[in-house]
Amino acid sequence: MAGRDHVGLGGDYDGINGTGPQGMTGVDGYPLLFAELARRGWSDADMARLAGGNMLRVMDTVDAIARSLSALPPGDAIDIASR
């Protein structure tokens, strides 16, 4: 539902108790994943976004927002009347 511009890969297989995709026991299975995605028509650009581009784009946006808010005084999360 999210689409190729909104997904990314993680390398943490903790907590899935062996229910990961066949042949994917860790990041060493990524070549199999990318080969399958290419077979299914994913472009190099699509796979680059999946491999880290989407995360870098989000982090750039977060960083820009943090910079834009850095001059503001901190809000008081307790005193609702101060808002």
MOPAC internal coordinates of N, CA, C and O (Angstrom, degrees):
PM7 1SCF
backbone

  N    0.0000 0     0.00 0     0.00 0    0    0    0
  C    1.4385 1     0.00 0     0.00 0    1    0    0
  C    1.5196 1   111.58 1     0.00 0    2    1    0
  O    1.2310 1   119.59 1   146.53 1    3    2    1
  N    1.3205 1   118.39 1   -33.47 1    3    2    1
  C    1.4607 1   121.13 1  -175.42 1    5    3    2
  C    1.5260 1   111.10 1   -75.17 1    6    5    3
  O    1.2310 1   119.52 1   142.54 1    7    6    5
  N    1.2867 1   118.52 1   -37.46 1    7    6    5
  C    1.4518 1   121.62 1   179.62 1    9    7    6
  C    1.5121 1   113.48 1    93.13 1   10    9    7
  O    1.2310 1   121.85 1   -10.25 1   11   10    9
  N    1.3147 1   114.06 1   169.75 1   11   10    9
  C    1.4622 1   121.82 1  -173.28 1   13   11   10
  C    1.5151 1   113.81 1   -67.09 1   14   13   11
  O    1.2310 1   120.03 1   159.37 1   15   14   13
  N    1.3159 1   117.54 1   -20.63 1   15   14   13
  C    1.4586 1   120.57 1   179.25 1   17   15   14
  C    1.5230 1   112.72 1   -85.98 1   18   17   15
  O    1.2310 1   120.05 1  -178.38 1   19   18   17
  N    1.3177 1   117.51 1     1.62 1   19   18   17
  C    1.4667 1   119.94 1  -172.09 1   21   19   18
  C    1.5226 1   113.96 1  -135.20 1   22   21   19
  O    1.2310 1   119.59 1  -162.92 1   23   22   21
  N    1.3102 1   118.39 1    17.08 1   23   22   21
  C    1.4669 1   121.16 1   179.60 1   25   23   22
  C    1.5188 1   109.74 1  -122.93 1   26   25   23
  O    1.2310 1   121.15 1   -20.42 1   27   26   25
  N    1.3229 1   115.41 1   159.58 1   27   26   25
  C    1.4496 1   121.45 1   177.42 1   29   27   26
  C    1.5081 1   110.19 1  -151.32 1   30   29   27
  O    1.2310 1   121.05 1   -10.22 1   31   30   29
  N    1.2957 1   115.60 1   169.78 1   31   30   29
  C    1.4626 1   121.65 1  -179.62 1   33   31   30
  C    1.5172 1   110.15 1  -102.84 1   34   33   31
  O    1.2310 1   121.28 1   -34.90 1   35   34   33
  N    1.3041 1   115.15 1   145.10 1   35   34   33
  C    1.4523 1   121.62 1   171.65 1   37   35   34
  C    1.5166 1   108.39 1  -120.90 1   38   37   35
  O    1.2310 1   120.23 1   -24.87 1   39   38   37
  N    1.2976 1   117.16 1   155.13 1   39   38   37
  C    1.4512 1   120.48 1  -178.57 1   41   39   38
  C    1.5107 1   113.56 1  -106.68 1   42   41   39
  O    1.2310 1   120.27 1  -170.97 1   43   42   41
  N    1.3239 1   117.09 1     9.03 1   43   42   41
  C    1.4517 1   121.46 1  -175.94 1   45   43   42
  C    1.5263 1   109.94 1   -96.31 1   46   45   43
  O    1.2310 1   120.55 1   -67.88 1   47   46   45
  N    1.3074 1   116.56 1   112.12 1   47   46   45
  C    1.4613 1   121.10 1   179.81 1   49   47   46
  C    1.5215 1   111.85 1  -102.20 1   50   49   47
  O    1.2310 1   120.01 1  -166.27 1   51   50   49
  N    1.3283 1   117.58 1    13.73 1   51   50   49
  C    1.4660 1   121.00 1   178.54 1   53   51   50
  C    1.5231 1   109.56 1   -66.61 1   54   53   51
  O    1.2310 1   120.81 1   -41.98 1   55   54   53
  N    1.3077 1   116.05 1   138.02 1   55   54   53
  C    1.4526 1   121.17 1   172.59 1   57   55   54
  C    1.5087 1   116.62 1    86.82 1   58   57   55
  O    1.2310 1   119.71 1  -178.82 1   59   58   57
  N    1.3395 1   118.15 1     1.18 1   59   58   57
  C    1.4700 1   117.47 1   179.40 1   61   59   58
  C    1.5310 1   111.55 1   -99.89 1   62   61   59
  O    1.2310 1   120.57 1   176.72 1   63   62   61
  N    1.3227 1   116.52 1    -3.28 1   63   62   61
  C    1.4716 1   122.67 1   172.62 1   65   63   62
  C    1.5207 1   114.12 1    47.44 1   66   65   63
  O    1.2310 1   120.73 1  -131.22 1   67   66   65
  N    1.3315 1   116.20 1    48.78 1   67   66   65
  C    1.4589 1   119.81 1   175.03 1   69   67   66
  C    1.5194 1   114.92 1    75.06 1   70   69   67
  O    1.2310 1   119.93 1  -164.45 1   71   70   69
  N    1.3257 1   117.74 1    15.55 1   71   70   69
  C    1.4621 1   119.89 1  -177.74 1   73   71   70
  C    1.5235 1   112.64 1   -97.89 1   74   73   71
  O    1.2310 1   120.47 1  -168.48 1   75   74   73
  N    1.3268 1   116.70 1    11.52 1   75   74   73
  C    1.4682 1   119.69 1   178.52 1   77   75   74
  C    1.5150 1   111.13 1   -70.07 1   78   77   75
  O    1.2310 1   120.88 1    -8.95 1   79   78   77
  N    1.3212 1   115.93 1   171.05 1   79   78   77
  C    1.4658 1   119.94 1   179.53 1   81   79   78
  C    1.5249 1   111.80 1   -59.15 1   82   81   79
  O    1.2310 1   120.40 1   -31.04 1   83   82   81
  N    1.3026 1   116.84 1   148.96 1   83   82   81
  C    1.4658 1   122.05 1   179.56 1   85   83   82
  C    1.5283 1   109.68 1   -57.93 1   86   85   83
  O    1.2310 1   120.64 1   -49.27 1   87   86   85
  N    1.3233 1   116.38 1   130.73 1   87   86   85
  C    1.4513 1   122.06 1  -179.50 1   89   87   86
  C    1.5151 1   114.17 1    84.17 1   90   89   87
  O    1.2310 1   120.58 1   179.21 1   91   90   89
  N    1.3260 1   116.50 1    -0.79 1   91   90   89
  C    1.4660 1   120.74 1  -178.70 1   93   91   90
  C    1.5244 1   108.96 1  -112.46 1   94   93   91
  O    1.2310 1   120.98 1   -93.90 1   95   94   93
  N    1.3185 1   115.73 1    86.10 1   95   94   93
  C    1.4618 1   119.69 1   178.24 1   97   95   94
  C    1.5155 1   111.15 1   -97.22 1   98   97   95
  O    1.2310 1   120.37 1   173.57 1   99   98   97
  N    1.3194 1   116.89 1    -6.43 1   99   98   97
  C    1.4610 1   122.75 1  -179.96 1  101   99   98
  C    1.5115 1   109.30 1   176.24 1  102  101   99
  O    1.2310 1   121.19 1    13.36 1  103  102  101
  N    1.3158 1   115.33 1  -166.64 1  103  102  101
  C    1.4613 1   119.74 1  -177.56 1  105  103  102
  C    1.5228 1   112.19 1   -65.01 1  106  105  103
  O    1.2310 1   120.23 1   162.42 1  107  106  105
  N    1.3315 1   117.17 1   -17.58 1  107  106  105
  C    1.4680 1   119.52 1   177.78 1  109  107  106
  C    1.5248 1   111.57 1   -66.93 1  110  109  107
  O    1.2310 1   119.84 1   167.39 1  111  110  109
  N    1.3288 1   117.92 1   -12.61 1  111  110  109
  C    1.4634 1   121.88 1   176.85 1  113  111  110
  C    1.5246 1   113.61 1   -89.54 1  114  113  111
  O    1.2310 1   119.99 1   176.78 1  115  114  113
  N    1.3360 1   117.62 1    -3.22 1  115  114  113
  C    1.4655 1   120.27 1  -178.60 1  117  115  114
  C    1.5310 1   113.33 1   -56.77 1  118  117  115
  O    1.2310 1   118.90 1   140.49 1  119  118  117
  N    1.3301 1   119.71 1   -39.51 1  119  118  117
  C    1.4709 1   117.87 1   177.55 1  121  119  118
  C    1.5316 1   112.46 1   -56.56 1  122  121  119
  O    1.2310 1   120.31 1   142.27 1  123  122  121
  N    1.3351 1   117.01 1   -37.73 1  123  122  121
  C    1.4719 1   119.59 1   177.19 1  125  123  122
  C    1.5236 1   110.67 1   -64.97 1  126  125  123
  O    1.2310 1   120.76 1   138.48 1  127  126  125
  N    1.3221 1   116.15 1   -41.52 1  127  126  125
  C    1.4555 1   120.81 1   179.54 1  129  127  126
  C    1.5243 1   111.05 1   -62.68 1  130  129  127
  O    1.2310 1   120.47 1   131.37 1  131  130  129
  N    1.3164 1   116.72 1   -48.63 1  131  130  129
  C    1.4566 1   119.70 1  -178.29 1  133  131  130
  C    1.5335 1   111.84 1   -66.79 1  134  133  131
  O    1.2310 1   120.18 1   145.00 1  135  134  133
  N    1.3172 1   117.26 1   -35.00 1  135  134  133
  C    1.4664 1   119.83 1   175.74 1  137  135  134
  C    1.5285 1   110.52 1   -62.71 1  138  137  135
  O    1.2310 1   120.45 1   138.77 1  139  138  137
  N    1.3168 1   116.75 1   -41.23 1  139  138  137
  C    1.4627 1   120.76 1   179.31 1  141  139  138
  C    1.5285 1   111.02 1   -68.38 1  142  141  139
  O    1.2310 1   120.25 1   138.90 1  143  142  141
  N    1.3142 1   117.12 1   -41.10 1  143  142  141
  C    1.4616 1   119.65 1   178.11 1  145  143  142
  C    1.5241 1   111.25 1   -63.76 1  146  145  143
  O    1.2310 1   120.20 1   139.70 1  147  146  145
  N    1.3337 1   117.23 1   -40.30 1  147  146  145
  C    1.4707 1   120.80 1   176.23 1  149  147  146
  C    1.5240 1   110.11 1   -62.26 1  150  149  147
  O    1.2310 1   120.64 1   138.39 1  151  150  149
  N    1.3256 1   116.38 1   -41.61 1  151  150  149
  C    1.4695 1   120.35 1   178.26 1  153  151  150
  C    1.5237 1   110.75 1   -61.02 1  154  153  151
  O    1.2310 1   120.74 1   147.39 1  155  154  153
  N    1.3233 1   116.19 1   -32.61 1  155  154  153
  C    1.4712 1   121.30 1  -179.70 1  157  155  154
  C    1.5288 1   113.56 1   -86.77 1  158  157  155
  O    1.2310 1   120.78 1  -173.78 1  159  158  157
  N    1.3224 1   116.12 1     6.22 1  159  158  157
  C    1.4528 1   119.44 1   173.37 1  161  159  158
  C    1.5138 1   116.90 1    98.74 1  162  161  159
  O    1.2310 1   119.99 1  -173.16 1  163  162  161
  N    1.3219 1   117.62 1     6.84 1  163  162  161
  C    1.4650 1   118.81 1   177.01 1  165  163  162
  C    1.5296 1   108.56 1   -68.83 1  166  165  163
  O    1.2310 1   120.46 1   -44.15 1  167  166  165
  N    1.3144 1   116.73 1   135.85 1  167  166  165
  C    1.4606 1   121.25 1   177.95 1  169  167  166
  C    1.5312 1   109.76 1   -80.99 1  170  169  167
  O    1.2310 1   121.24 1   -12.21 1  171  170  169
  N    1.3336 1   115.23 1   167.79 1  171  170  169
  C    1.4666 1   119.31 1   175.33 1  173  171  170
  C    1.5262 1   110.43 1   -59.90 1  174  173  171
  O    1.2310 1   120.39 1   141.50 1  175  174  173
  N    1.3336 1   116.86 1   -38.50 1  175  174  173
  C    1.4708 1   120.59 1   179.34 1  177  175  174
  C    1.5262 1   110.90 1   -64.54 1  178  177  175
  O    1.2310 1   120.04 1   138.87 1  179  178  177
  N    1.3474 1   117.53 1   -41.13 1  179  178  177
  C    1.4662 1   121.35 1   176.81 1  181  179  178
  C    1.5228 1   110.25 1   -59.07 1  182  181  179
  O    1.2310 1   121.00 1   133.15 1  183  182  181
  N    1.3185 1   115.69 1   -46.85 1  183  182  181
  C    1.4676 1   119.49 1  -177.21 1  185  183  182
  C    1.5242 1   111.93 1   -69.67 1  186  185  183
  O    1.2310 1   120.18 1   148.43 1  187  186  185
  N    1.3286 1   117.26 1   -31.57 1  187  186  185
  C    1.4717 1   120.17 1   176.24 1  189  187  186
  C    1.5265 1   110.19 1   -65.45 1  190  189  187
  O    1.2310 1   120.22 1   140.85 1  191  190  189
  N    1.3307 1   117.18 1   -39.15 1  191  190  189
  C    1.4712 1   119.67 1   177.00 1  193  191  190
  C    1.5243 1   109.97 1   -65.17 1  194  193  191
  O    1.2310 1   120.16 1   137.33 1  195  194  193
  N    1.3228 1   117.30 1   -42.67 1  195  194  193
  C    1.4621 1   121.87 1   178.74 1  197  195  194
  C    1.5229 1   111.23 1   -61.97 1  198  197  195
  O    1.2310 1   120.46 1   138.83 1  199  198  197
  N    1.3177 1   116.74 1   -41.17 1  199  198  197
  C    1.4636 1   122.01 1  -174.14 1  201  199  198
  C    1.5235 1   113.50 1   -74.47 1  202  201  199
  O    1.2310 1   119.49 1   170.65 1  203  202  201
  N    1.3091 1   118.58 1    -9.35 1  203  202  201
  C    1.4562 1   118.96 1   178.46 1  205  203  202
  C    1.5158 1   113.81 1   160.84 1  206  205  203
  O    1.2310 1   120.05 1   159.47 1  207  206  205
  N    1.3116 1   117.52 1   -20.53 1  207  206  205
  C    1.4553 1   120.69 1  -178.11 1  209  207  206
  C    1.5113 1   113.51 1   -59.69 1  210  209  207
  O    1.2310 1   120.14 1   138.70 1  211  210  209
  N    1.3289 1   117.34 1   -41.30 1  211  210  209
  C    1.4628 1   120.34 1   179.53 1  213  211  210
  C    1.5218 1   110.82 1   -64.23 1  214  213  211
  O    1.2310 1   120.43 1   137.73 1  215  214  213
  N    1.3108 1   116.78 1   -42.27 1  215  214  213
  C    1.4668 1   120.45 1   179.89 1  217  215  214
  C    1.5221 1   110.43 1   -65.75 1  218  217  215
  O    1.2310 1   120.02 1   138.10 1  219  218  217
  N    1.3255 1   117.57 1   -41.90 1  219  218  217
  C    1.4614 1   120.25 1   179.00 1  221  219  218
  C    1.5265 1   111.17 1   -63.65 1  222  221  219
  O    1.2310 1   120.51 1   141.18 1  223  222  221
  N    1.3340 1   116.62 1   -38.82 1  223  222  221
  C    1.4635 1   120.30 1   177.73 1  225  223  222
  C    1.5292 1   110.68 1   -62.19 1  226  225  223
  O    1.2310 1   120.31 1   135.87 1  227  226  225
  N    1.3247 1   117.02 1   -44.13 1  227  226  225
  C    1.4647 1   120.97 1   178.95 1  229  227  226
  C    1.5234 1   110.23 1   -64.30 1  230  229  227
  O    1.2310 1   120.28 1   136.20 1  231  230  229
  N    1.3072 1   117.06 1   -43.80 1  231  230  229
  C    1.4679 1   119.90 1  -179.02 1  233  231  230
  C    1.5318 1   110.90 1   -65.45 1  234  233  231
  O    1.2310 1   119.57 1   143.86 1  235  234  233
  N    1.3296 1   118.42 1   -36.14 1  235  234  233
  C    1.4686 1   120.85 1   175.62 1  237  235  234
  C    1.5234 1   110.52 1   -62.12 1  238  237  235
  O    1.2310 1   120.64 1   138.78 1  239  238  237
  N    1.3335 1   116.39 1   -41.22 1  239  238  237
  C    1.4664 1   120.74 1   178.77 1  241  239  238
  C    1.5220 1   110.85 1   -65.32 1  242  241  239
  O    1.2310 1   120.32 1   135.05 1  243  242  241
  N    1.3269 1   116.99 1   -44.95 1  243  242  241
  C    1.4621 1   121.39 1   178.59 1  245  243  242
  C    1.5280 1   110.05 1   -60.47 1  246  245  243
  O    1.2310 1   120.38 1   136.78 1  247  246  245
  N    1.3115 1   116.87 1   -43.22 1  247  246  245
  C    1.4551 1   120.95 1   179.50 1  249  247  246
  C    1.5292 1   110.91 1   -62.83 1  250  249  247
  O    1.2310 1   119.89 1   137.49 1  251  250  249
  N    1.3216 1   117.81 1   -42.51 1  251  250  249
  C    1.4674 1   121.20 1   179.09 1  253  251  250
  C    1.5281 1   110.97 1   -63.14 1  254  253  251
  O    1.2310 1   120.41 1   138.50 1  255  254  253
  N    1.3231 1   116.83 1   -41.50 1  255  254  253
  C    1.4684 1   120.15 1   178.27 1  257  255  254
  C    1.5214 1   110.51 1   -65.55 1  258  257  255
  O    1.2310 1   120.39 1   137.29 1  259  258  257
  N    1.3213 1   116.86 1   -42.71 1  259  258  257
  C    1.4724 1   120.20 1   178.65 1  261  259  258
  C    1.5251 1   110.64 1   -60.42 1  262  261  259
  O    1.2310 1   120.19 1   137.11 1  263  262  261
  N    1.3326 1   117.25 1   -42.89 1  263  262  261
  C    1.4690 1   120.13 1   178.16 1  265  263  262
  C    1.5246 1   110.84 1   -62.81 1  266  265  263
  O    1.2310 1   120.60 1   139.38 1  267  266  265
  N    1.3364 1   116.46 1   -40.62 1  267  266  265
  C    1.4659 1   119.34 1  -177.93 1  269  267  266
  C    1.5296 1   112.09 1   -68.23 1  270  269  267
  O    1.2310 1   120.14 1   155.08 1  271  270  269
  N    1.3084 1   117.34 1   -24.92 1  271  270  269
  C    1.4650 1   121.28 1  -179.02 1  273  271  270
  C    1.5252 1   113.32 1   -97.53 1  274  273  271
  O    1.2310 1   120.20 1   174.72 1  275  274  273
  N    1.3141 1   117.23 1    -5.28 1  275  274  273
  C    1.4682 1   120.29 1  -171.63 1  277  275  274
  C    1.5240 1   113.59 1   -64.57 1  278  277  275
  O    1.2310 1   119.25 1   155.43 1  279  278  277
  N    1.3146 1   119.04 1   -24.57 1  279  278  277
  C    1.4650 1   120.97 1  -179.34 1  281  279  278
  C    1.5254 1   112.41 1   -84.06 1  282  281  279
  O    1.2310 1   119.86 1   168.41 1  283  282  281
  N    1.3104 1   117.87 1   -11.59 1  283  282  281
  C    1.4578 1   121.05 1  -179.96 1  285  283  282
  C    1.5176 1   110.75 1   -78.14 1  286  285  283
  O    1.2310 1   120.23 1   -35.42 1  287  286  285
  N    1.3303 1   117.16 1   144.58 1  287  286  285
  C    1.4660 1   118.57 1   175.81 1  289  287  286
  C    1.5210 1   109.53 1   -70.09 1  290  289  287
  O    1.2310 1   120.17 1   -26.97 1  291  290  289
  N    1.3138 1   117.28 1   153.03 1  291  290  289
  C    1.4753 1   119.56 1   178.92 1  293  291  290
  C    1.5204 1   110.47 1   -64.66 1  294  293  291
  O    1.2310 1   120.61 1   -35.36 1  295  294  293
  N    1.3047 1   116.43 1   144.64 1  295  294  293
  C    1.4564 1   121.41 1   176.72 1  297  295  294
  C    1.5144 1   110.25 1   -82.46 1  298  297  295
  O    1.2310 1   120.80 1   -23.36 1  299  298  297
  N    1.3052 1   116.07 1   156.64 1  299  298  297
  C    1.4596 1   121.04 1   177.62 1  301  299  298
  C    1.5251 1   107.58 1   -95.13 1  302  301  299
  O    1.2310 1   120.72 1   -72.79 1  303  302  301
  N    1.3049 1   116.23 1   107.21 1  303  302  301
  C    1.4593 1   120.76 1  -176.10 1  305  303  302
  C    1.5246 1   112.22 1   -71.83 1  306  305  303
  O    1.2310 1   119.88 1   165.82 1  307  306  305
  N    1.3238 1   117.84 1   -14.18 1  307  306  305
  C    1.4534 1   121.42 1  -176.77 1  309  307  306
  C    1.5269 1   111.52 1   -94.67 1  310  309  307
  O    1.2310 1   120.33 1   136.99 1  311  310  309
  N    1.3451 1   116.98 1   -43.01 1  311  310  309
  C    1.4588 1   121.73 1  -175.37 1  313  311  310
  C    1.5222 1   110.48 1   -87.39 1  314  313  311
  O    1.2310 1   120.61 1   -87.25 1  315  314  313
  N    1.3310 1   116.44 1    92.75 1  315  314  313
  C    1.4526 1   122.47 1  -178.21 1  317  315  314
  C    1.5278 1   110.42 1   -61.68 1  318  317  315
  O    1.2310 1   119.49 1   147.09 1  319  318  317
  N    1.3219 1   118.58 1   -32.91 1  319  318  317
  C    1.4690 1   122.42 1  -178.35 1  321  319  318
  C    1.5352 1   111.27 1   -66.25 1  322  321  319
  O    1.2310 1   120.02 1   158.71 1  323  322  321
  N    1.3170 1   117.57 1   -21.29 1  323  322  321
  C    1.4612 1   119.66 1  -178.18 1  325  323  322
  C    1.5276 1   112.05 1   -76.47 1  326  325  323
  O    1.2310 1   120.42 1   173.96 1  327  326  325
  N    1.2945 1   116.80 1    -6.04 1  327  326  325
  C    1.4705 1   119.60 1  -177.82 1  329  327  326
  C    1.4716 1   110.37 1   -85.08 1  330  329  327
  O    1.2310 1   120.10 1   180.00 1  331  330  329

